[in-house]
Amino acid sequence: MSLFDKHNKLDHEIARKEGSDDRGYNAEVVRMKKQKLQLKDEMLKILQHESVKEV
C-alpha cells in the first residue's frame, strides 16, 4: 500500500471514529492523527527530494 493510500485510509478511519459531532475524539484518534502526520512528513520528504533532483 502506498503512503498516500495509507494516509487516505487513516483519514477515513479518523472521520468515521470522530463522527460528525467529534464525540468520538479519544486517545486512539489522537494516535491515528499522529500517524497520519508522520505519513504526510514522509511524503513531503520524498517530494522535496524529487524536486531537488529535477533542478
Distance bins in CASP14 RR format, pairs under 12 A and 6 or more apart:
PFRMAT RR
TARGET T0000
AUTHOR 0000-0000-0000
RMODE 2
METHOD distances of the structure
MODEL  1
1 7 0 0 0 0 0 1 0 0 0 0 0
1 8 0 0 0 0 1 0 0 0 0 0 0
1 9 1 0 0 1 0 0 0 0 0 0 0
1 10 0 0 0 0 0 1 0 0 0 0 0
1 39 0 0 0 0 0 1 0 0 0 0 0
2 8 0 0 0 0 1 0 0 0 0 0 0
2 9 0 0 0 0 0 1 0 0 0 0 0
2 39 0 0 0 0 1 0 0 0 0 0 0
2 42 0 0 0 0 0 1 0 0 0 0 0
2 43 0 0 0 0 1 0 0 0 0 0 0
2 46 0 0 0 0 0 1 0 0 0 0 0
3 9 0 0 0 0 0 1 0 0 0 0 0
3 10 0 0 0 0 0 1 0 0 0 0 0
3 35 0 0 0 0 0 1 0 0 0 0 0
3 36 0 0 0 0 0 1 0 0 0 0 0
3 38 0 0 0 0 1 0 0 0 0 0 0
3 39 1 0 1 0 0 0 0 0 0 0 0
3 40 0 0 0 0 1 0 0 0 0 0 0
3 41 0 0 0 0 0 1 0 0 0 0 0
3 42 1 0 1 0 0 0 0 0 0 0 0
3 43 1 0 1 0 0 0 0 0 0 0 0
3 44 0 0 0 0 0 1 0 0 0 0 0
3 45 0 0 0 0 0 1 0 0 0 0 0
3 46 1 0 0 1 0 0 0 0 0 0 0
3 47 0 0 0 0 0 1 0 0 0 0 0
4 10 0 0 0 0 0 1 0 0 0 0 0
4 11 0 0 0 0 0 1 0 0 0 0 0
4 36 0 0 0 0 0 1 0 0 0 0 0
4 39 0 0 0 0 1 0 0 0 0 0 0
4 40 0 0 0 0 1 0 0 0 0 0 0
4 42 0 0 0 0 0 1 0 0 0 0 0
4 43 1 0 0 1 0 0 0 0 0 0 0
4 44 0 0 0 0 0 1 0 0 0 0 0
4 46 0 0 0 0 0 1 0 0 0 0 0
4 47 0 0 0 0 0 1 0 0 0 0 0
5 11 0 0 0 0 0 1 0 0 0 0 0
5 12 0 0 0 0 0 1 0 0 0 0 0
5 39 0 0 0 0 1 0 0 0 0 0 0
5 43 0 0 0 0 0 1 0 0 0 0 0
6 12 0 0 0 0 0 1 0 0 0 0 0
6 13 0 0 0 0 0 1 0 0 0 0 0
6 32 0 0 0 0 0 1 0 0 0 0 0
6 35 0 0 0 0 1 0 0 0 0 0 0
6 36 0 0 0 0 1 0 0 0 0 0 0
6 38 0 0 0 0 1 0 0 0 0 0 0
6 39 1 0 1 0 0 0 0 0 0 0 0
6 40 0 0 0 0 0 1 0 0 0 0 0
6 42 0 0 0 0 1 0 0 0 0 0 0
6 43 0 0 0 0 1 0 0 0 0 0 0
7 13 0 0 0 0 0 1 0 0 0 0 0
7 14 0 0 0 0 0 1 0 0 0 0 0
7 32 0 0 0 0 0 1 0 0 0 0 0
7 33 0 0 0 0 0 1 0 0 0 0 0
7 35 0 0 0 0 1 0 0 0 0 0 0
7 36 1 0 1 0 0 0 0 0 0 0 0
7 37 0 0 0 0 1 0 0 0 0 0 0
7 38 0 0 0 0 1 0 0 0 0 0 0
7 39 1 0 1 0 0 0 0 0 0 0 0
7 40 1 0 0 1 0 0 0 0 0 0 0
7 41 0 0 0 0 0 1 0 0 0 0 0
7 42 0 0 0 0 1 0 0 0 0 0 0
7 43 1 0 0 1 0 0 0 0 0 0 0
7 44 0 0 0 0 0 1 0 0 0 0 0
8 14 0 0 0 0 0 1 0 0 0 0 0
8 15 0 0 0 0 0 1 0 0 0 0 0
8 36 0 0 0 0 1 0 0 0 0 0 0
8 39 0 0 0 0 1 0 0 0 0 0 0
8 40 0 0 0 0 0 1 0 0 0 0 0
8 43 0 0 0 0 0 1 0 0 0 0 0
9 15 0 0 0 0 0 1 0 0 0 0 0
9 16 0 0 0 0 0 1 0 0 0 0 0
9 32 0 0 0 0 0 1 0 0 0 0 0
9 35 0 0 0 0 0 1 0 0 0 0 0
9 36 0 0 0 0 1 0 0 0 0 0 0
9 39 0 0 0 0 1 0 0 0 0 0 0
10 16 0 0 0 0 0 1 0 0 0 0 0
10 17 0 0 0 0 0 1 0 0 0 0 0
10 28 0 0 0 0 0 1 0 0 0 0 0
10 29 0 0 0 0 0 1 0 0 0 0 0
10 31 0 0 0 0 0 1 0 0 0 0 0
10 32 1 0 1 0 0 0 0 0 0 0 0
10 33 0 0 0 0 1 0 0 0 0 0 0
10 34 0 0 0 0 0 1 0 0 0 0 0
10 35 1 0 0 1 0 0 0 0 0 0 0
10 36 1 0 1 0 0 0 0 0 0 0 0
10 37 0 0 0 0 1 0 0 0 0 0 0
10 38 0 0 0 0 1 0 0 0 0 0 0
10 39 1 0 0 1 0 0 0 0 0 0 0
10 40 0 0 0 0 1 0 0 0 0 0 0
11 17 0 0 0 0 0 1 0 0 0 0 0
11 18 0 0 0 0 0 1 0 0 0 0 0
11 29 0 0 0 0 0 1 0 0 0 0 0
11 32 0 0 0 0 1 0 0 0 0 0 0
11 33 0 0 0 0 1 0 0 0 0 0 0
11 35 0 0 0 0 0 1 0 0 0 0 0
11 36 1 0 0 1 0 0 0 0 0 0 0
11 37 0 0 0 0 0 1 0 0 0 0 0
11 39 0 0 0 0 1 0 0 0 0 0 0
11 40 0 0 0 0 0 1 0 0 0 0 0
12 18 0 0 0 0 0 1 0 0 0 0 0
12 19 0 0 0 0 0 1 0 0 0 0 0
12 32 0 0 0 0 0 1 0 0 0 0 0
12 36 0 0 0 0 0 1 0 0 0 0 0
13 19 0 0 0 0 0 1 0 0 0 0 0
13 24 0 0 0 0 0 1 0 0 0 0 0
13 28 0 0 0 0 1 0 0 0 0 0 0
13 29 0 0 0 0 1 0 0 0 0 0 0
13 31 0 0 0 0 0 1 0 0 0 0 0
13 32 1 0 0 1 0 0 0 0 0 0 0
13 33 0 0 0 0 0 1 0 0 0 0 0
13 35 0 0 0 0 0 1 0 0 0 0 0
13 36 0 0 0 0 1 0 0 0 0 0 0
14 22 0 0 0 0 0 1 0 0 0 0 0
14 24 0 0 0 0 1 0 0 0 0 0 0
14 25 0 0 0 0 1 0 0 0 0 0 0
14 26 0 0 0 0 0 1 0 0 0 0 0
14 28 0 0 0 0 1 0 0 0 0 0 0
14 29 1 0 1 0 0 0 0 0 0 0 0
14 30 0 0 0 0 1 0 0 0 0 0 0
14 31 0 0 0 0 0 1 0 0 0 0 0
14 32 1 0 1 0 0 0 0 0 0 0 0
14 33 1 0 0 1 0 0 0 0 0 0 0
14 34 0 0 0 0 0 1 0 0 0 0 0
14 35 0 0 0 0 1 0 0 0 0 0 0
14 36 1 0 0 1 0 0 0 0 0 0 0
14 37 0 0 0 0 0 1 0 0 0 0 0
15 21 0 0 0 0 0 1 0 0 0 0 0
15 22 0 0 0 0 0 1 0 0 0 0 0
15 24 0 0 0 0 0 1 0 0 0 0 0
15 25 0 0 0 0 0 1 0 0 0 0 0
15 29 0 0 0 0 1 0 0 0 0 0 0
15 32 0 0 0 0 0 1 0 0 0 0 0
15 33 0 0 0 0 0 1 0 0 0 0 0
15 36 0 0 0 0 0 1 0 0 0 0 0
16 24 0 0 0 0 1 0 0 0 0 0 0
16 28 0 0 0 0 0 1 0 0 0 0 0
16 29 0 0 0 0 0 1 0 0 0 0 0
16 32 0 0 0 0 0 1 0 0 0 0 0
17 23 0 0 0 0 1 0 0 0 0 0 0
17 24 1 0 1 0 0 0 0 0 0 0 0
17 25 0 0 0 0 1 0 0 0 0 0 0
17 26 1 0 0 1 0 0 0 0 0 0 0
17 27 0 0 0 0 0 1 0 0 0 0 0
17 28 1 0 0 1 0 0 0 0 0 0 0
17 29 1 0 1 0 0 0 0 0 0 0 0
17 30 0 0 0 0 0 1 0 0 0 0 0
17 31 0 0 0 0 0 1 0 0 0 0 0
17 32 1 0 0 1 0 0 0 0 0 0 0
17 33 0 0 0 0 0 1 0 0 0 0 0
18 24 1 0 1 0 0 0 0 0 0 0 0
18 25 1 0 1 0 0 0 0 0 0 0 0
18 26 0 0 0 0 1 0 0 0 0 0 0
18 28 0 0 0 0 0 1 0 0 0 0 0
18 29 1 0 1 0 0 0 0 0 0 0 0
18 30 0 0 0 0 0 1 0 0 0 0 0
18 32 0 0 0 0 1 0 0 0 0 0 0
18 33 0 0 0 0 1 0 0 0 0 0 0
19 25 0 0 0 0 1 0 0 0 0 0 0
19 26 0 0 0 0 0 1 0 0 0 0 0
19 29 0 0 0 0 1 0 0 0 0 0 0
22 29 0 0 0 0 1 0 0 0 0 0 0
23 29 0 0 0 0 0 1 0 0 0 0 0
24 30 0 0 0 0 0 1 0 0 0 0 0
24 32 0 0 0 0 0 1 0 0 0 0 0
25 31 0 0 0 0 0 1 0 0 0 0 0
25 32 0 0 0 0 0 1 0 0 0 0 0
25 33 0 0 0 0 1 0 0 0 0 0 0
26 32 0 0 0 0 1 0 0 0 0 0 0
26 33 0 0 0 0 0 1 0 0 0 0 0
27 33 0 0 0 0 0 1 0 0 0 0 0
27 34 0 0 0 0 0 1 0 0 0 0 0
28 34 0 0 0 0 0 1 0 0 0 0 0
28 35 0 0 0 0 0 1 0 0 0 0 0
29 35 0 0 0 0 0 1 0 0 0 0 0
29 36 0 0 0 0 0 1 0 0 0 0 0
30 36 0 0 0 0 0 1 0 0 0 0 0
30 37 0 0 0 0 0 1 0 0 0 0 0
31 37 0 0 0 0 0 1 0 0 0 0 0
31 38 0 0 0 0 0 1 0 0 0 0 0
32 38 0 0 0 0 0 1 0 0 0 0 0
32 39 0 0 0 0 0 1 0 0 0 0 0
33 39 0 0 0 0 0 1 0 0 0 0 0
33 40 0 0 0 0 0 1 0 0 0 0 0
34 40 0 0 0 0 0 1 0 0 0 0 0
34 41 0 0 0 0 0 1 0 0 0 0 0
35 41 0 0 0 0 0 1 0 0 0 0 0
35 42 0 0 0 0 0 1 0 0 0 0 0
36 42 0 0 0 0 0 1 0 0 0 0 0
36 43 0 0 0 0 0 1 0 0 0 0 0
37 43 0 0 0 0 0 1 0 0 0 0 0
37 44 0 0 0 0 0 1 0 0 0 0 0
38 44 0 0 0 0 0 1 0 0 0 0 0
38 45 0 0 0 0 0 1 0 0 0 0 0
39 45 0 0 0 0 0 1 0 0 0 0 0
39 46 0 0 0 0 0 1 0 0 0 0 0
40 46 0 0 0 0 0 1 0 0 0 0 0
40 47 0 0 0 0 0 1 0 0 0 0 0
41 47 0 0 0 0 0 1 0 0 0 0 0
41 48 0 0 0 0 0 1 0 0 0 0 0
42 48 0 0 0 0 0 1 0 0 0 0 0
42 49 0 0 0 0 0 1 0 0 0 0 0
43 49 0 0 0 0 0 1 0 0 0 0 0
43 50 0 0 0 0 0 1 0 0 0 0 0
44 50 0 0 0 0 0 1 0 0 0 0 0
44 51 0 0 0 0 0 1 0 0 0 0 0
45 51 0 0 0 0 0 1 0 0 0 0 0
45 52 0 0 0 0 0 1 0 0 0 0 0
46 52 0 0 0 0 0 1 0 0 0 0 0
46 53 0 0 0 0 0 1 0 0 0 0 0
47 53 0 0 0 0 0 1 0 0 0 0 0
47 54 0 0 0 0 0 1 0 0 0 0 0
48 54 0 0 0 0 0 1 0 0 0 0 0
48 55 0 0 0 0 0 1 0 0 0 0 0
49 55 0 0 0 0 0 1 0 0 0 0 0
END
